[in-house]
Amino acid sequence: AQDRTAEAYSQFLQAHMLADAGDVTAAVAAYRRAMELDPASSSIPAALAELYLNENRLTDAQAAAEQAVAVGADNKQAHRVLGQIFAG
């Protein structure tokens, strides 16, 4: 279990770096791998939701944010993404 969590964190960090470099497709894939490795984390789908929001992929952003809230109801990043979607 510890190895899966460590690999999830590695994928999460890689996703951030890929997103910063502008490789959205690879970043999404890394976030998805991280989510598979650590399905109990609400931070991973929340970060993916924010990436989707920044790419104006609102349906994907909403789905990822809702997934984050389902895992962690108090995830502020996910609620912020949902708020921005609903306000727009």
PyMOL commands that set and color helices and strands:
alter all, ss='L'
color gray80, all
select helices_A, chain A and resi 2-20+24-37+43-54+58-71+76-87
alter helices_A, ss='H'
color red, helices_A
deselect
rebuild
show_as cartoon
